[in-house]
């Protein structure tokens, strides 16, 4: 049992200082938890984890230098027992799947800080996994969906940047007909009405980022 004499040691990783401060203030009210360090990017997180071996790490995804998924993979490769909670604004199923496959024990939206975060920290420390209800619903909605190929994602990113099929073909050294085929597959797999709708769906699900 965790006590105030042996609290859960937490590393927070986020490039927004205000969020780290908010988590620190929340954790400070709990006798069974303590913040041992803060990192502002994935590279710092890896170094601090090696040095401090925290019990639980709170990891953002979108960060400069080394993002949260890359940091999570690096930490788990070196320390397979590392317990990591991904804290993010991204509720899309694809981003959540990436995090869970990389070894995250929990995936929580930043809007659900407070009591849910504290409960999740205790659950993960005890060896349990947690996924927020909204994220779990997204995962269930897209269970069994056909995934986009790496090339289709490349095409979709270029569509999101406003490129025509001709420019996409030039960027990727493909024929324009091949690009048209990829676009057709993208619309079909995402259930999109047109290119703009496909980009909107992809952003919401975390297939591509801004």
N, C-alpha and C positions, 0 to 999 in steps of 0.2 A: 504493500500500500504506500502511495506517495504521501509524504508528510512535509511540513514546513522545514524540517531539518534535512530533508532529502528531496528538494523540489524538482519538477520537470524542467530540464535545462533547454532553453529555446533559442534558436538562431533565426532572426527575421531577415528576409532578402527581398528588397523592393527598391526601385530607383526613386520612389517618391518619399521624401523625408517625413512629410506629414502623416502618411499612412503608417510608417514605422513608429512614429511618435504615438499615434493613436493606439496601436497594438501594445506598445510598451506601457501606456497609461492603463489599458485594460488589464494586462497581465499583472501589473503592480498591485491590483486589488485582490489578487488570488494568492493565498498562503502556500499553495502547492505548486506554484510555477515561478520561474524567473527567466528574464532575458539575459543571455550570456554574451551576445554580440549582435551587431547589425551589419548587413552588407548592402551595397547599392547596385551591384551587378553580379552576374553569375561567376565571374572570375574570382571576385572577392569571396563569394560564398564557398567556392571549392577550397580556397586557402584557409578560411576560417573554420570550415568543417574539419579539415585535416588537423588543425591546431587544437580545436576545442572538443571535438566529438560530441556535439549536442544530442540530447535525447530526441528532440523533434525540431525539424526545420520547416519554416513557413516560406514558401517559394513563389514569387511572382513569375509570370511567363515572359512578358514583353519587357526586356531590359537591354541597355546598350552593352556592347562588347561581347558578352556571352549571355545568351538568353536562358530562361529558366529550364527549358526542356534539356538543353545541352548540359547545363550545370547538374541537373538531376541525374542524367545518364552518367556523367563523369563521377559524381559522388557515389552512386549506387554500384558502379563498376569497381571502385576502390573499396567501398564499404557496403557490402550487400545487405547488411542489417539496418542501414540508415532509414529513418522514418521521416518521410517528407509529405507535407500538406501543400498542395498547390492552391494558392490564393490568387484569383484572377477576375477580371471583368468579362472574360470570354466564356459564355455559356454554351457555345457550339459543341456538337457531339464529336466532331473530328479533332478539335483541340483537346477535349477531355480524353478521348481515346489515346491520343499521342502521349499524354501525361501519365495515364494509368499503365500503358504498355512500357513506359520508361521506368516505372517502379514507384510512382506516387501511391501512397496509402489512402489519400483523400483528395477530393477536388471540390473546392468551396468558392463561391462567388464573394467578391469583396463587399458587396452590398449586404451580406449576411454576417458581418462581424458582430461582436457582442457575445451573447450567451451561446450561440451556435458554434462560434469559433472555439470558445473555451471547452465546450463538450467534445468537439472534434479533436482538440489537442489531447484531452484525457483518453478518448477512445483509441486514437492512433498510438499513443504511448503504451496503452494496454494491449496493443497488437491487433486492434480491430480496424476495419476500413470503413470509410464514409464517403458518400457522394450526395451533394445537395439535391433536393427534390426536383428543382427546375432542370438541372443538368441530367439527372436520371431520366426525366421525361423526354429530353432531347435524344438521349442514347436509345431509349425504347422506340421512339418515333422513327429512327433511321436504322434500326436493327435490320440487317439483311440487304440494305441498299448497296447497289453496285458502286464500287469506289472508282474515282477518277484515276487514270494513269498519270505517271509523272509528266509525260508530254502534254496531256490534256490540262494539267494544272499550269504548266508553263504557258500554254495558249491562253488559259483563263486569266492569268496575271497580266498578260499583254492586252487582252480585251479590257480589263479593268483600267489599264493605263490609257485607254482610248484609241488603241491602234486598230487599223482596218485589217482585213484578211491579208491584203497585199503586203502591208508592213510587217505583220506577224510572220508571214512566209519568209520575208527577207531576214528578219531577226533570227529565226530558227533554222534557216537554210533548208526550208521545205518548199514544196510546190503549193500554189494557192489552192489547188483542189484538195491536197492533203489537209491543209488548214481547215477548209470547209467541212471535211469529214470529221475532224476533231471537234469543231464547233457543234455539229449535228449530234455527236455522241455526248458532248457536255450538256446540251439542252435536254436530251433524253434522260440521262442519268440523274440530273438535278430536278427534273420535272419543271423546267423553266419555259416561259413563253417566248422569251427573246434574250438577246445578249445581256441587256441591262438587268433583267430579272435574274439571270444566271449569276451575275456578279453579286447582286444583293443576297441571294441565297448562299453563295460561297462565303461571303463575309460573315453572315449570321452564323453559319455552321463552323467557321474557323478553318475552312479549306484554304483560303488565302487571307492575308492581312493587308492592312493599308500601309 
